[in-house]
Every structure is written in structure tokens, then in C-alpha cells.
Amino acid sequence: MMRQLMFFLTLFSVISSVLTAKWCYNSQSTTCGPDHWSDNCKGENQSPINIEQTKTSRNNNLGDFVFQGYDKAPPEKWVFLNNGHAVQLTIGENGLPSKNINISGAGLPGVYRAVQFHFHWGSKNENGSEHTIDWHQYPMELHIVHVNLKYQTVADALNDKNGIAVLGFMYKVTKVDNQNYNTVVDALKNISYKGQELPLVTTFRLDSLLPSRSLLSKYFRYEGSLTTPGCGEAVIWTVFQDPIEISETQYHEFVDTIHFSQLGEAAQKMLNNFRPPQPLNKRKVYASKDAIINQSPVPSNLSLVTLFTTIMLCWLL
């Protein structure tokens, strides 16, 4: 009887630890990073991925997006939040998504309502985008999350393979501030620690954060998943080819200001909050009708040396 009791107590302890296990990024701890995420994160259609431009398939049906409400500042009370894994802004009010900010067209199987956007970034010395293009990782990545109009929340849409549509944008660091990011950057100091949130007094046009409209027809499309546990495979991904420009100073505001930890805990800066690229498996990546796909990866220093050596040998012979 005592052995049986000890067995069930041990089993209960194991089950409880699994149910309450915390996930994290490798920059926090290698014991709970992406390699240790649950079985729900080990499917065949996981995200992010590396996009090899020359291996994508052209799809002329992937044309222009219809951005409804992106060009207006709605009268809602948006809220910035440090959720302990990323900086997130909820698009909507009182737990309900905005009714007026939608995307459609561009080969999407319906209309999708914007519900939130968030950022992934690296550190001062390392890049931190989740998707890579020709194995090039960018400093930061923006995800704008939308759910099919049939659903209210991301959780509601997870059982539909076409339930969620995410727009992914890369960032390029320059010397000049992007004035359209002033509201975002200014908010960071008020949500420095996990659990802190900041209701915005006024909203802003969502398209002000994006590249110019003329660049939004160049993108890649594939079927994937959420990039955080439980990694639900219900996402139509659109990864745009042209990056958004922000200054080095603005980028460092993310790196220097935001923490994984709560106020009062041992401070741990939020750095490298990205999941590494996952296997493509049997999936195809499609290029939009305007995407440029005849680009080859930028040669590494080793490749350049090899190329130079080959040329010299041919010249000497």
C-alpha cells in the first residue's frame, strides 16, 4: 500500500510539473528553451522557417492586399503590454478585437481581423528575427496577428488551419530615427518589466509602422504555426521582402529597456526572444507576383575567399 501511495504521489508530482512547466527562450535558460517545448511544438508545419528565395515557387494569384482601416487611427483604447516574452499591443478594447482593421485579398481565403502585434529581437551584438531569408537573420521582426472573421480570438481560431493570418516584417537598422515609431519606443520605459501595461491615450495608423504601400506586394507565403507554445498549426504566414527601417538608437531601446523578469525579481533583460527556424519538411514556400526571387544568398567571407582563389588558379594556369 505504501509503495502504491508513493507511486501515485510521484506520478502526480510529474504530471503537475508538466502542467505548470514554464517555457522560455535560450537566452533565459537552456533548460526551458525551444528544444524543450512540448510535443505540441513538434509538428510537420512549424514556424518560423528559413526562406530560400531561389527555391520559392511563383504564384501569380498572390497579388495585392486589401488593408481596411490600416490608414485610420481608431477611437479605441489600445494597450501595450510586456507579457514576459515580448512587447505586445492589443488592437481593440475591453477584450474584443477591432471591428474596422482587416486584411483580405493577396490569396487569403477570407477576411481577417487584426487582434494584436508584437516584436521579436536580438541583442546589441546579435540579430533576433524569427524568420530568416537565405539564412540571413535580421535585427528584429514584427508580427501583426489577424484572425478569420468567423472567430473572436486566436484561441478560438486554432482548430482551423485557415484560422489565423500573420504578417511578418523584418527590420533594418540605420542611423536615422523612424518618426512613426516614436509612440512605440516612448511606451517601452513604462512596460519595462513583465506584467506591466500601458493604455494609450490616442491610437495611431497601423500602416504608419509598415514599409510604403508600393512595397507591400512583395512577399512570401507558406502554411505554418504560432512561434510560441503551443505552436498551433493554424497560421497562414506572409513574410514581406522589404524591411522596415529604424535607427540604432530606437533598436537599442528594445534591447536596453525590456525585461523578461517582473519588477522586484532579479533583473533579466529581454534579449534574443526568438525561436530558431524549423524544418520546412514537405511544405512549399510561394512568392507573390511582384516578389524578386532571382536573388542568391550574399556570399560569406569564406565563399569570397574560395571564389578569389579559384579565379587566381585559373589565371595562373
N, C-alpha and C positions, 0 to 999 in steps of 0.2 A: 504493500500500500504506500509506504514511504517513497519507494522508487518511482511508482506511478505518479505520485504527487510532485516529486522533483522533476520528472519528465515534463509534466504539463506546465509547471511553473517556468521551466526553461523554454518550452515551446512558446508560451505566452510572452515571455521576455523577448524572444527573437522576433515574433510577429509584431509586437509593439514597437521594437526598434526599427523595423522595416517601414511600418506605417508612419512613424514620426521622423524618419530619416530626413535630414536636410540635404538639399543639393546645392552645389556651389560651382565656382569656376576654379581652374587650376591655380590661378593667382591667389586664391584664398587658401586652398588646401588640395593636395593631390589625392586625398582620401575620399573626397566627395565631388571631384571634378567630373567632366563629361564621360570619362572612361567608366565611371561608377554609377551613371544614371541608370534608371530602372529599365526593365525589359521593354517598356513602352517606347523607349528611345532607341530601339534596335531593329526597326522595320526596314523594308526594302526601299522606301521612298522618303528618306530622311533629309533634313536641311540643316545647315547650308551645304552648298556644293562648290566645287571649282568649275568655272565656265571656260572651256576651251573654245575660243571664238571660231577657229577654223573648222571645228568639228560640229558646230551647230548646224541645224537644218533650216533653210529659209522657209518661212511661212508667210505668204503674201496676204493671208487673212488677218494677220496681226498688224492692224493699222492704227489709227489714232484713237486715243482715249477720249471719252466724253467726261469731263470734270464738271460736275454740277455742284455749285456752292463753294468751290475752292477759291473763287475770286471775290468772296464776301466775308466780312468779319461778323459772325453770327452774334445775337444778343444773349447767348448762354454764358454760364459761369464755368469756364474751363478750369481744371485743377492740375497743377504739376505735382508729381509725387516721386519720392525716392523709395522704390519698392524693395530695396536691398539687393537688387540685381541690375537695375538700370534706372535711368531717368525717364519717366513716362508722363505723357499728358493725356488726360481723358477728354475725348471730344464728345461733349454732351453735357447733361446736367441731371442731378438727382438720380444717378444710376442708369439713366436712359440715354442711348446714343442720339446724336444729332439727326434730325429728320431731313436736313437740307444739304448735307455734304455727302455726295455719292459719286461713284465711278461706274462706267459701263463702256461698251464698245471694246475695241482692242482684242477681240476674240474671247471676251469673258462671257460665260453662259448665264448672264443675268445682270442685275443691278446690285451693287454692293455699297453698303453704308459705312462711312468712316466711324470707328469707335475709339481708337487711340493711336498715338505714335510714341516711339521710344528710340533710344540710341544705344549702340554698342561701340566701344572704343578701346584703344590700346594703352600706351604709356608714353612718356616723353621719348623713349628710345625704341619703342616697338609699335607696329601698326596693329589695328584691332578690328577691322571689318570682319564680318562673318563669312560672306561670300568672297571668293577671290576670282579674278579674271585672268586667265593664263597664269595662274599661281601667283599673281600679284595681289598682295593684301594691302588695302587702303587704310589710312589712319582711323577712320570712323565710318559707321553705317547707320542710316536712318531707315526704320521700318514704319510704314503707315498701314495700320491693320484695318481691314474692312470685313464686314460680314454680309452674307447674302440677305436681301431684304426679307426673306422668309423668317429670319431669326433676329433676336434682340441682342444676344451676347456671343462672344467667342465660344463659351462653354456650350451654348445651345447648338452651335454650328459644327461641332467637332465630329458628329456622326455622319456628316455629308461630305463626300470627297470634293465637292464644289462649294463647300460652306463658307470658306474664308478666302479672301484675296489680299495679299500683302504686296505693297510697293516698296522695293528696296533701292536706296540711293547711296552711293559712295561719296566720300569727301576727299577733297584735295586741299592741302594746307598751303596757304600763300602768305604774303606779307601784309595784305590789305584786309581790314575788317569787312565782314559782310554785315551791313547795317540791318538787314532783315532778320538777323539773329540776335539783335540786342535784347529783345524781350526774353528769349530763351536763356541767354547767357546771364542776364541780370537775375533771373529766377534761381540760378544754381546755388547761390550763397544762402538762400532761405530753405533749401532742401538738402543740405549738406549730409545729413545723417538719415539712416534707414527709418522709414515711417513718417518722416516729415513731409508735409504737403503745403502747397501754396495756391489758394484760389486766385485766379487772375481777375483784376478789376475790369479789364477790357480784353477782348479776344483780338485775333488778327487773321488776315487772309492766309489760308493754308498754302496757297500757291506761292506766297512770298518766300517760303522756305526752299522752293524747288528750283531746278535749272529753268531757263527760259522755255516757254511753250514750244518753240521750234525744235528743241532737243528731246522732247518727251515722246517722240515717235521712234526713238532708237532704244530698243530694249531686248531682253532675252526672257523666255517664258519656259517654265517647267512645273511639274507636279511635285509637291514636297510636303513639308511638315512645319509645325511650330519648331522653333530652335531652342525652346526651354521645356523641361519636363512638364506634362507627359508627352511632348513631342508628337501630338496628334497629326496624322497624315491626312489633313483636310484642307490643304493650302494650295491655291494657285499662285505661284510666285512670278512676279515681274521684277527683274533686276535691270536697272537702267544703265546705259553705256556711259553716259557723260556724268562726271562727278559734280558735286556742289562745292563751291569754293568758300572756305572760311579762313580766317587768319590763324597764325601760330598762337597768338595770344588768346584767341577765342577757344581754340582746341585745348590749350593748357588749362583753361578754366574748368573743363570737364575733368581733366587728369588731376588737378590740384585740389579741387573743391569737394568732390563727391566721395562718400564713404560707403563701403559695404556694411559697416557697423552702425549700431544705434548710438545716440548721444549717451555718454556715460560708460560705454563699453570701451575696451581697448581699441583705439582708433585704427582702422584698416582702410586705406584708400581704395576706391573702386577703380581698379586697373585691369585691363585685358579681360573684360567681361564679354567674351565671345566664345561660341562653340566652334571647334575646328571643322573644316569641310568633311562631309560624309561621302561614302561611295555612291557613285551615280547608278550603279547596277544596270538594269535594262532600260532605264529611262532615256528619253530624248530631250535635248535642250533645243528650243526653237528660237530663231532670230526673227525679229519683226522685219517688215518690208523695207524699212529705212536703216536698219542696223548695219554697221560696217563689219563684215565677217572675214575679210581677206587679210586681217592683221595677224602677224606671227608674234609670239612672245618676245619681249625685249631680251636680247642675248645677255647672259650672265657674263661676268668678268672672265670666267673660265672658258666660256664659249668664244669670247672675243680673242682670247689668247690662242685657242685652238685654231680659229679661223686665220689669225695672223700667221701662225706657224705653218699652216697648210699653204698659204699664199707664198711665203718665203721659200719653202721647199720646192714648190712648183717653179718659182723664178730661178732658183739655183740649178735645177735640173734642166 
